[in-house]
Amino acid sequence: MKTITKFIDVSTKGNNDIIDITYEVKEKLRESKLEEGSVLLFITGSTAALTTMEYEPGQIQDLKEVVDKLIPHNKTYAHNHSMSGSDGNAHSHLRASLFKADLTIPFVDSELLLGTWQQIVLIDFDIYPRQRKIAVQFTGE
């Protein structure tokens, strides 16, 4: 069993920016030369998350609207008042907590086992554009 760790750097716009990173993960898998195993993806930071979805304009819009309704940005949150110099991004932390920072996907014959319409996405919930780093760790043979 072998473990290979790589990284993907992504520039985001913030504010529910949803970015398809499937191609980058597939490229890292190809570079690893592993045939069977799993990939663990982990994004550093507490205001971004990883998930899978059908990455098409309607679905992107729907997901953004659902997130805004579940955790609105204009509500009063304790986090925004508990820290000296808070930047008003409590909703960003809460949204990221719901989605999580990690994702695991199996692969066979050097192909990710994703559904036909399933893509891997990064969602940046922060209120500012950011440089995000995603750890991509392959374990397999």
Secondary structure as UniProt FT lines:
FT   STRAND          2..12
FT   STRAND          17..20
FT   HELIX           22..32
FT   STRAND          37..43
FT   STRAND          48..53
FT   HELIX           57..70
FT   TURN            73..74
FT   HELIX           79..82
FT   TURN            84..85
FT   HELIX           90..99
FT   STRAND          102..108
FT   TURN            109..110
FT   STRAND          111..112
FT   TURN            116..117
FT   STRAND          119..124
FT   STRAND          130..140
//
